[in-house]
Amino acid sequence: MNELYEEFSWRLGEEGYYPISETKIILNVHNSEYGWYIDVKGLKHIPKVGEEFNLYFIHRPYGSGLCKVESVDHDLSAGVHTITINLVDRYGKLK
């Protein structure tokens, strides 16, 4: 078993051993009352924790579209890199 683990560990370091075939970006927008998972395409910049992120399309129905990045999570599974950007309403007006 140790040999298998050592071989696996060594091969993971080889270029191209674990190819990433797809990257998904999900906005997880939430406050105390509402929550949305929004699958986005073509986002060129991943915001950092603490940065503001404006979602104009939720501004009118929910009072504020200005959010703050709470955390950014990365998951690698079956060749897919999923980036989840967790956002909270900046002013607490998503009600």
Backbone as XML, in Angstrom:
<?xml version="1.0"?>
<chain id="A" units="angstrom">
  <residue number="1" name="MET">
    <atom name="N" x="0.825" y="-1.196" z="0.000"/>
    <atom name="CA" x="0.000" y="0.000" z="0.000"/>
    <atom name="C" x="0.867" y="1.257" z="0.000"/>
  </residue>
  <residue number="2" name="ASN">
    <atom name="N" x="1.951" y="1.238" z="0.772"/>
    <atom name="CA" x="2.844" y="2.391" z="0.801"/>
    <atom name="C" x="3.431" y="2.674" z="-0.571"/>
  </residue>
  <residue number="3" name="GLU">
    <atom name="N" x="3.753" y="1.606" z="-1.331"/>
    <atom name="CA" x="4.299" y="1.791" z="-2.680"/>
    <atom name="C" x="3.289" y="2.488" z="-3.583"/>
  </residue>
  <residue number="4" name="LEU">
    <atom name="N" x="2.031" y="2.070" z="-3.517"/>
    <atom name="CA" x="0.987" y="2.697" z="-4.329"/>
    <atom name="C" x="0.836" y="4.176" z="-3.978"/>
  </residue>
  <residue number="5" name="TYR">
    <atom name="N" x="0.839" y="4.470" z="-2.690"/>
    <atom name="CA" x="0.713" y="5.853" z="-2.248"/>
    <atom name="C" x="1.902" y="6.682" z="-2.720"/>
  </residue>
  <residue number="6" name="GLU">
    <atom name="N" x="3.107" y="6.152" z="-2.589"/>
    <atom name="CA" x="4.303" y="6.875" z="-3.028"/>
    <atom name="C" x="4.274" y="7.129" z="-4.528"/>
  </residue>
  <residue number="7" name="GLU">
    <atom name="N" x="3.868" y="6.119" z="-5.315"/>
    <atom name="CA" x="3.786" y="6.301" z="-6.766"/>
    <atom name="C" x="2.735" y="7.360" z="-7.120"/>
  </residue>
  <residue number="8" name="PHE">
    <atom name="N" x="1.578" y="7.270" z="-6.475"/>
    <atom name="CA" x="0.514" y="8.250" z="-6.706"/>
    <atom name="C" x="1.002" y="9.660" z="-6.360"/>
  </residue>
  <residue number="9" name="SER">
    <atom name="N" x="1.632" y="9.809" z="-5.206"/>
    <atom name="CA" x="2.129" y="11.122" z="-4.771"/>
    <atom name="C" x="3.159" y="11.661" z="-5.747"/>
  </residue>
  <residue number="10" name="TRP">
    <atom name="N" x="4.044" y="10.808" z="-6.218"/>
    <atom name="CA" x="5.092" y="11.238" z="-7.150"/>
    <atom name="C" x="4.484" y="11.664" z="-8.481"/>
  </residue>
  <residue number="11" name="ARG">
    <atom name="N" x="3.517" y="10.882" z="-8.985"/>
    <atom name="CA" x="2.924" y="11.161" z="-10.293"/>
    <atom name="C" x="2.057" y="12.418" z="-10.279"/>
  </residue>
  <residue number="12" name="LEU">
    <atom name="N" x="1.450" y="12.744" z="-9.128"/>
    <atom name="CA" x="0.647" y="13.972" z="-9.057"/>
    <atom name="C" x="1.471" y="15.203" z="-9.385"/>
  </residue>
  <residue number="13" name="GLY">
    <atom name="N" x="2.758" y="15.158" z="-9.106"/>
    <atom name="CA" x="3.638" y="16.279" z="-9.391"/>
    <atom name="C" x="4.044" y="16.390" z="-10.853"/>
  </residue>
  <residue number="14" name="GLU">
    <atom name="N" x="3.732" y="15.381" z="-11.657"/>
    <atom name="CA" x="4.086" y="15.420" z="-13.078"/>
    <atom name="C" x="3.158" y="16.369" z="-13.830"/>
  </residue>
  <residue number="15" name="GLU">
    <atom name="N" x="3.732" y="17.122" z="-14.738"/>
    <atom name="CA" x="2.938" y="18.043" z="-15.546"/>
    <atom name="C" x="1.901" y="17.277" z="-16.368"/>
  </residue>
  <residue number="16" name="GLY">
    <atom name="N" x="0.661" y="17.730" z="-16.298"/>
    <atom name="CA" x="-0.416" y="17.131" z="-17.076"/>
    <atom name="C" x="-1.017" y="15.868" z="-16.480"/>
  </residue>
  <residue number="17" name="TYR">
    <atom name="N" x="-0.542" y="15.431" z="-15.314"/>
    <atom name="CA" x="-1.081" y="14.201" z="-14.717"/>
    <atom name="C" x="-2.538" y="14.378" z="-14.306"/>
  </residue>
  <residue number="18" name="TYR">
    <atom name="N" x="-2.889" y="15.551" z="-13.812"/>
    <atom name="CA" x="-4.270" y="15.821" z="-13.400"/>
    <atom name="C" x="-4.772" y="17.025" z="-14.192"/>
  </residue>
  <residue number="19" name="PRO">
    <atom name="N" x="-5.236" y="16.799" z="-15.417"/>
    <atom name="CA" x="-5.681" y="17.930" z="-16.238"/>
    <atom name="C" x="-6.990" y="18.538" z="-15.738"/>
  </residue>
  <residue number="20" name="ILE">
    <atom name="N" x="-7.069" y="19.852" z="-15.845"/>
    <atom name="CA" x="-8.290" y="20.580" z="-15.524"/>
    <atom name="C" x="-8.995" y="20.838" z="-16.853"/>
  </residue>
  <residue number="21" name="SER">
    <atom name="N" x="-10.142" y="20.215" z="-17.050"/>
    <atom name="CA" x="-10.847" y="20.328" z="-18.321"/>
    <atom name="C" x="-11.863" y="21.465" z="-18.344"/>
  </residue>
  <residue number="22" name="GLU">
    <atom name="N" x="-12.239" y="21.943" z="-17.157"/>
    <atom name="CA" x="-13.288" y="22.966" z="-17.100"/>
    <atom name="C" x="-13.133" y="23.781" z="-15.817"/>
  </residue>
  <residue number="23" name="THR">
    <atom name="N" x="-13.489" y="25.052" z="-15.900"/>
    <atom name="CA" x="-13.541" y="25.900" z="-14.713"/>
    <atom name="C" x="-14.949" y="26.467" z="-14.607"/>
  </residue>
  <residue number="24" name="LYS">
    <atom name="N" x="-15.576" y="26.290" z="-13.459"/>
    <atom name="CA" x="-16.908" y="26.839" z="-13.193"/>
    <atom name="C" x="-16.763" y="27.925" z="-12.137"/>
  </residue>
  <residue number="25" name="ILE">
    <atom name="N" x="-17.517" y="29.001" z="-12.318"/>
    <atom name="CA" x="-17.528" y="30.077" z="-11.334"/>
    <atom name="C" x="-18.961" y="30.256" z="-10.849"/>
  </residue>
  <residue number="26" name="ILE">
    <atom name="N" x="-19.117" y="30.216" z="-9.548"/>
    <atom name="CA" x="-20.444" y="30.343" z="-8.939"/>
    <atom name="C" x="-20.418" y="31.504" z="-7.950"/>
  </residue>
  <residue number="27" name="LEU">
    <atom name="N" x="-21.418" y="32.377" z="-8.059"/>
    <atom name="CA" x="-21.616" y="33.421" z="-7.066"/>
    <atom name="C" x="-22.638" y="32.904" z="-6.061"/>
  </residue>
  <residue number="28" name="ASN">
    <atom name="N" x="-22.261" y="32.859" z="-4.821"/>
    <atom name="CA" x="-23.165" y="32.462" z="-3.748"/>
    <atom name="C" x="-23.514" y="33.738" z="-2.994"/>
  </residue>
  <residue number="29" name="VAL">
    <atom name="N" x="-24.681" y="34.302" z="-3.306"/>
    <atom name="CA" x="-25.106" y="35.584" z="-2.739"/>
    <atom name="C" x="-26.105" y="35.296" z="-1.622"/>
  </residue>
  <residue number="30" name="HIS">
    <atom name="N" x="-25.876" y="35.889" z="-0.450"/>
    <atom name="CA" x="-26.798" y="35.586" z="0.641"/>
    <atom name="C" x="-26.859" y="36.701" z="1.680"/>
  </residue>
  <residue number="31" name="ASN">
    <atom name="N" x="-27.949" y="36.656" z="2.395"/>
    <atom name="CA" x="-28.124" y="37.437" z="3.613"/>
    <atom name="C" x="-28.995" y="36.604" z="4.529"/>
  </residue>
  <residue number="32" name="SER">
    <atom name="N" x="-29.596" y="37.190" z="5.523"/>
    <atom name="CA" x="-30.378" y="36.400" z="6.476"/>
    <atom name="C" x="-31.682" y="35.861" z="5.886"/>
  </residue>
  <residue number="33" name="GLU">
    <atom name="N" x="-32.192" y="36.472" z="4.809"/>
    <atom name="CA" x="-33.482" y="36.043" z="4.269"/>
    <atom name="C" x="-33.409" y="35.355" z="2.915"/>
  </residue>
  <residue number="34" name="TYR">
    <atom name="N" x="-32.444" y="35.717" z="2.084"/>
    <atom name="CA" x="-32.400" y="35.221" z="0.716"/>
    <atom name="C" x="-31.047" y="34.599" z="0.425"/>
  </residue>
  <residue number="35" name="GLY">
    <atom name="N" x="-31.042" y="33.740" z="-0.580"/>
    <atom name="CA" x="-29.794" y="33.172" z="-1.058"/>
    <atom name="C" x="-29.942" y="32.737" z="-2.505"/>
  </residue>
  <residue number="36" name="TRP">
    <atom name="N" x="-28.912" y="32.975" z="-3.293"/>
    <atom name="CA" x="-28.917" y="32.585" z="-4.701"/>
    <atom name="C" x="-27.580" y="31.956" z="-5.045"/>
  </residue>
  <residue number="37" name="TYR">
    <atom name="N" x="-27.606" y="30.931" z="-5.880"/>
    <atom name="CA" x="-26.411" y="30.393" z="-6.518"/>
    <atom name="C" x="-26.489" y="30.808" z="-7.974"/>
  </residue>
  <residue number="38" name="ILE">
    <atom name="N" x="-25.553" y="31.612" z="-8.406"/>
    <atom name="CA" x="-25.570" y="32.137" z="-9.767"/>
    <atom name="C" x="-24.345" y="31.615" z="-10.498"/>
  </residue>
  <residue number="39" name="ASP">
    <atom name="N" x="-24.566" y="30.810" z="-11.536"/>
    <atom name="CA" x="-23.488" y="30.256" z="-12.347"/>
    <atom name="C" x="-23.125" y="31.300" z="-13.402"/>
  </residue>
  <residue number="40" name="VAL">
    <atom name="N" x="-21.895" y="31.795" z="-13.373"/>
    <atom name="CA" x="-21.501" y="32.850" z="-14.304"/>
    <atom name="C" x="-20.466" y="32.337" z="-15.295"/>
  </residue>
  <residue number="41" name="LYS">
    <atom name="N" x="-20.477" y="32.917" z="-16.473"/>
    <atom name="CA" x="-19.510" y="32.583" z="-17.523"/>
    <atom name="C" x="-18.694" y="33.829" z="-17.855"/>
  </residue>
  <residue number="42" name="GLY">
    <atom name="N" x="-17.440" y="33.635" z="-18.138"/>
    <atom name="CA" x="-16.608" y="34.710" z="-18.659"/>
    <atom name="C" x="-16.117" y="35.720" z="-17.639"/>
  </residue>
  <residue number="43" name="LEU">
    <atom name="N" x="-16.183" y="35.423" z="-16.366"/>
    <atom name="CA" x="-15.668" y="36.349" z="-15.361"/>
    <atom name="C" x="-14.144" y="36.339" z="-15.458"/>
  </residue>
  <residue number="44" name="LYS">
    <atom name="N" x="-13.547" y="37.474" z="-15.792"/>
    <atom name="CA" x="-12.110" y="37.556" z="-16.050"/>
    <atom name="C" x="-11.281" y="37.767" z="-14.794"/>
  </residue>
  <residue number="45" name="HIS">
    <atom name="N" x="-11.902" y="38.261" z="-13.739"/>
    <atom name="CA" x="-11.176" y="38.588" z="-12.514"/>
    <atom name="C" x="-11.902" y="37.960" z="-11.328"/>
  </residue>
  <residue number="46" name="ILE">
    <atom name="N" x="-11.180" y="37.221" z="-10.514"/>
    <atom name="CA" x="-11.757" y="36.660" z="-9.293"/>
    <atom name="C" x="-11.500" y="37.669" z="-8.180"/>
  </residue>
  <residue number="47" name="PRO">
    <atom name="N" x="-12.552" y="38.246" z="-7.610"/>
    <atom name="CA" x="-12.355" y="39.255" z="-6.561"/>
    <atom name="C" x="-11.759" y="38.643" z="-5.297"/>
  </residue>
  <residue number="48" name="LYS">
    <atom name="N" x="-11.085" y="39.485" z="-4.545"/>
    <atom name="CA" x="-10.461" y="39.058" z="-3.292"/>
    <atom name="C" x="-11.415" y="39.300" z="-2.120"/>
  </residue>
  <residue number="49" name="VAL">
    <atom name="N" x="-11.156" y="38.599" z="-1.035"/>
    <atom name="CA" x="-11.945" y="38.777" z="0.188"/>
    <atom name="C" x="-11.894" y="40.243" z="0.601"/>
  </residue>
  <residue number="50" name="GLY">
    <atom name="N" x="-13.070" y="40.800" z="0.911"/>
    <atom name="CA" x="-13.176" y="42.190" z="1.333"/>
    <atom name="C" x="-13.510" y="43.151" z="0.203"/>
  </residue>
  <residue number="51" name="GLU">
    <atom name="N" x="-13.318" y="42.748" z="-1.053"/>
    <atom name="CA" x="-13.650" y="43.630" z="-2.173"/>
    <atom name="C" x="-15.163" y="43.721" z="-2.353"/>
  </residue>
  <residue number="52" name="GLU">
    <atom name="N" x="-15.590" y="44.805" z="-2.979"/>
    <atom name="CA" x="-17.015" y="44.988" z="-3.270"/>
    <atom name="C" x="-17.326" y="44.452" z="-4.655"/>
  </residue>
  <residue number="53" name="PHE">
    <atom name="N" x="-18.540" y="43.994" z="-4.809"/>
    <atom name="CA" x="-18.997" y="43.368" z="-6.046"/>
    <atom name="C" x="-20.426" y="43.836" z="-6.262"/>
  </residue>
  <residue number="54" name="ASN">
    <atom name="N" x="-20.694" y="44.525" z="-7.364"/>
    <atom name="CA" x="-22.028" y="45.083" z="-7.599"/>
    <atom name="C" x="-22.837" y="44.184" z="-8.522"/>
  </residue>
  <residue number="55" name="LEU">
    <atom name="N" x="-23.992" y="43.768" z="-8.068"/>
    <atom name="CA" x="-24.919" y="42.954" z="-8.854"/>
    <atom name="C" x="-26.147" y="43.809" z="-9.168"/>
  </residue>
  <residue number="56" name="TYR">
    <atom name="N" x="-26.070" y="44.569" z="-10.248"/>
    <atom name="CA" x="-27.144" y="45.506" z="-10.597"/>
    <atom name="C" x="-28.496" y="44.827" z="-10.776"/>
  </residue>
  <residue number="57" name="PHE">
    <atom name="N" x="-28.499" y="43.591" z="-11.266"/>
    <atom name="CA" x="-29.770" y="42.933" z="-11.562"/>
    <atom name="C" x="-30.579" y="42.575" z="-10.316"/>
  </residue>
  <residue number="58" name="ILE">
    <atom name="N" x="-29.987" y="42.639" z="-9.126"/>
    <atom name="CA" x="-30.791" y="42.417" z="-7.920"/>
    <atom name="C" x="-31.042" y="43.723" z="-7.169"/>
  </residue>
  <residue number="59" name="HIS">
    <atom name="N" x="-30.549" y="44.822" z="-7.705"/>
    <atom name="CA" x="-30.684" y="46.114" z="-7.024"/>
    <atom name="C" x="-32.145" y="46.508" z="-6.827"/>
  </residue>
  <residue number="60" name="ARG">
    <atom name="N" x="-32.917" y="46.553" z="-7.887"/>
    <atom name="CA" x="-34.309" y="47.022" z="-7.786"/>
    <atom name="C" x="-35.200" y="46.136" z="-6.914"/>
  </residue>
  <residue number="61" name="PRO">
    <atom name="N" x="-35.277" y="44.833" z="-7.194"/>
    <atom name="CA" x="-36.229" y="44.047" z="-6.400"/>
    <atom name="C" x="-35.838" y="43.854" z="-4.935"/>
  </residue>
  <residue number="62" name="TYR">
    <atom name="N" x="-34.537" y="43.994" z="-4.621"/>
    <atom name="CA" x="-34.116" y="43.674" z="-3.259"/>
    <atom name="C" x="-33.415" y="44.817" z="-2.541"/>
  </residue>
  <residue number="63" name="GLY">
    <atom name="N" x="-33.382" y="46.003" z="-3.140"/>
    <atom name="CA" x="-32.921" y="47.188" z="-2.429"/>
    <atom name="C" x="-31.460" y="47.533" z="-2.576"/>
  </residue>
  <residue number="64" name="SER">
    <atom name="N" x="-30.585" y="46.548" z="-2.717"/>
    <atom name="CA" x="-29.157" y="46.825" z="-2.860"/>
    <atom name="C" x="-28.517" y="45.707" z="-3.647"/>
  </residue>
  <residue number="65" name="GLY">
    <atom name="N" x="-27.646" y="46.075" z="-4.546"/>
    <atom name="CA" x="-26.900" y="45.065" z="-5.295"/>
    <atom name="C" x="-25.438" y="45.078" z="-4.930"/>
  </residue>
  <residue number="66" name="LEU">
    <atom name="N" x="-25.056" y="45.949" z="-4.009"/>
    <atom name="CA" x="-23.655" y="46.060" z="-3.629"/>
    <atom name="C" x="-23.339" y="45.017" z="-2.558"/>
  </residue>
  <residue number="67" name="CYS">
    <atom name="N" x="-22.439" y="44.117" z="-2.910"/>
    <atom name="CA" x="-22.077" y="43.020" z="-2.020"/>
    <atom name="C" x="-20.599" y="43.106" z="-1.664"/>
  </residue>
  <residue number="68" name="LYS">
    <atom name="N" x="-20.246" y="42.386" z="-0.631"/>
    <atom name="CA" x="-18.863" y="42.287" z="-0.187"/>
    <atom name="C" x="-18.447" y="40.821" z="-0.277"/>
  </residue>
  <residue number="69" name="VAL">
    <atom name="N" x="-17.221" y="40.568" z="-0.776"/>
    <atom name="CA" x="-16.730" y="39.199" z="-0.884"/>
    <atom name="C" x="-16.355" y="38.707" z="0.515"/>
  </residue>
  <residue number="70" name="GLU">
    <atom name="N" x="-17.061" y="37.688" z="0.959"/>
    <atom name="CA" x="-16.828" y="37.117" z="2.285"/>
    <atom name="C" x="-15.722" y="36.063" z="2.239"/>
  </residue>
  <residue number="71" name="SER">
    <atom name="N" x="-15.741" y="35.235" z="1.186"/>
    <atom name="CA" x="-14.699" y="34.220" z="1.012"/>
    <atom name="C" x="-14.716" y="33.733" z="-0.430"/>
  </residue>
  <residue number="72" name="VAL">
    <atom name="N" x="-13.625" y="33.102" z="-0.834"/>
    <atom name="CA" x="-13.522" y="32.494" z="-2.156"/>
    <atom name="C" x="-13.041" y="31.063" z="-1.935"/>
  </residue>
  <residue number="73" name="ASP">
    <atom name="N" x="-13.843" y="30.103" z="-2.384"/>
    <atom name="CA" x="-13.527" y="28.688" z="-2.196"/>
    <atom name="C" x="-13.166" y="28.054" z="-3.538"/>
  </residue>
  <residue number="74" name="HIS">
    <atom name="N" x="-12.215" y="27.145" z="-3.511"/>
    <atom name="CA" x="-11.797" y="26.411" z="-4.708"/>
    <atom name="C" x="-11.987" y="24.924" z="-4.456"/>
  </residue>
  <residue number="75" name="ASP">
    <atom name="N" x="-12.517" y="24.227" z="-5.450"/>
    <atom name="CA" x="-12.705" y="22.788" z="-5.355"/>
    <atom name="C" x="-12.206" y="22.152" z="-6.650"/>
  </residue>
  <residue number="76" name="LEU">
    <atom name="N" x="-11.368" y="21.135" z="-6.536"/>
    <atom name="CA" x="-10.916" y="20.359" z="-7.695"/>
    <atom name="C" x="-11.509" y="18.966" z="-7.573"/>
  </residue>
  <residue number="77" name="SER">
    <atom name="N" x="-12.314" y="18.601" z="-8.564"/>
    <atom name="CA" x="-12.966" y="17.300" z="-8.528"/>
    <atom name="C" x="-13.238" y="16.833" z="-9.947"/>
  </residue>
  <residue number="78" name="ALA">
    <atom name="N" x="-12.792" y="15.639" z="-10.278"/>
    <atom name="CA" x="-13.042" y="15.031" z="-11.592"/>
    <atom name="C" x="-12.636" y="15.954" z="-12.740"/>
  </residue>
  <residue number="79" name="GLY">
    <atom name="N" x="-11.511" y="16.637" z="-12.586"/>
    <atom name="CA" x="-11.002" y="17.500" z="-13.643"/>
    <atom name="C" x="-11.696" y="18.837" z="-13.782"/>
  </residue>
  <residue number="80" name="VAL">
    <atom name="N" x="-12.567" y="19.177" z="-12.835"/>
    <atom name="CA" x="-13.295" y="20.450" z="-12.880"/>
    <atom name="C" x="-12.835" y="21.315" z="-11.706"/>
  </residue>
  <residue number="81" name="HIS">
    <atom name="N" x="-12.460" y="22.543" z="-12.013"/>
    <atom name="CA" x="-12.093" y="23.521" z="-10.987"/>
    <atom name="C" x="-13.312" y="24.399" z="-10.763"/>
  </residue>
  <residue number="82" name="THR">
    <atom name="N" x="-13.911" y="24.295" z="-9.579"/>
    <atom name="CA" x="-15.072" y="25.109" z="-9.237"/>
    <atom name="C" x="-14.629" y="26.193" z="-8.268"/>
  </residue>
  <residue number="83" name="ILE">
    <atom name="N" x="-14.899" y="27.444" z="-8.648"/>
    <atom name="CA" x="-14.584" y="28.598" z="-7.807"/>
    <atom name="C" x="-15.916" y="29.154" z="-7.306"/>
  </residue>
  <residue number="84" name="THR">
    <atom name="N" x="-16.094" y="29.155" z="-6.002"/>
    <atom name="CA" x="-17.314" y="29.702" z="-5.415"/>
    <atom name="C" x="-16.966" y="31.001" z="-4.706"/>
  </residue>
  <residue number="85" name="ILE">
    <atom name="N" x="-17.571" y="32.094" z="-5.165"/>
    <atom name="CA" x="-17.358" y="33.413" z="-4.572"/>
    <atom name="C" x="-18.543" y="33.684" z="-3.658"/>
  </residue>
  <residue number="86" name="ASN">
    <atom name="N" x="-18.295" y="33.694" z="-2.360"/>
    <atom name="CA" x="-19.350" y="33.896" z="-1.369"/>
    <atom name="C" x="-19.498" y="35.389" z="-1.083"/>
  </residue>
  <residue number="87" name="LEU">
    <atom name="N" x="-20.691" y="35.905" z="-1.359"/>
    <atom name="CA" x="-20.967" y="37.338" z="-1.240"/>
    <atom name="C" x="-22.051" y="37.589" z="-0.200"/>
  </residue>
  <residue number="88" name="VAL">
    <atom name="N" x="-21.875" y="38.648" z="0.564"/>
    <atom name="CA" x="-22.925" y="39.091" z="1.481"/>
    <atom name="C" x="-23.296" y="40.521" z="1.101"/>
  </residue>
  <residue number="89" name="ASP">
    <atom name="N" x="-24.550" y="40.858" z="1.326"/>
    <atom name="CA" x="-25.019" y="42.209" z="1.009"/>
    <atom name="C" x="-24.247" y="43.231" z="1.841"/>
  </residue>
  <residue number="90" name="ARG">
    <atom name="N" x="-23.723" y="44.226" z="1.207"/>
    <atom name="CA" x="-22.870" y="45.233" z="1.855"/>
    <atom name="C" x="-23.637" y="46.066" z="2.877"/>
  </residue>
  <residue number="91" name="TYR">
    <atom name="N" x="-24.899" y="46.344" z="2.593"/>
    <atom name="CA" x="-25.671" y="47.230" z="3.462"/>
    <atom name="C" x="-26.832" y="46.544" z="4.161"/>
  </residue>
  <residue number="92" name="GLY">
    <atom name="N" x="-26.928" y="45.231" z="4.031"/>
    <atom name="CA" x="-28.004" y="44.505" z="4.703"/>
    <atom name="C" x="-29.374" y="44.814" z="4.138"/>
  </residue>
  <residue number="93" name="LYS">
    <atom name="N" x="-29.471" y="45.173" z="2.835"/>
    <atom name="CA" x="-30.755" y="45.574" z="2.267"/>
    <atom name="C" x="-31.329" y="44.543" z="1.306"/>
  </residue>
  <residue number="94" name="LEU">
    <atom name="N" x="-30.825" y="43.347" z="1.263"/>
    <atom name="CA" x="-31.383" y="42.327" z="0.372"/>
    <atom name="C" x="-32.625" y="41.729" z="1.025"/>
  </residue>
  <residue number="95" name="LYS">
    <atom name="N" x="-33.605" y="42.565" z="1.301"/>
    <atom name="CA" x="-34.812" y="42.092" z="1.996"/>
    <atom name="C" x="-36.026" y="42.403" z="1.172"/>
  </residue>
</chain>
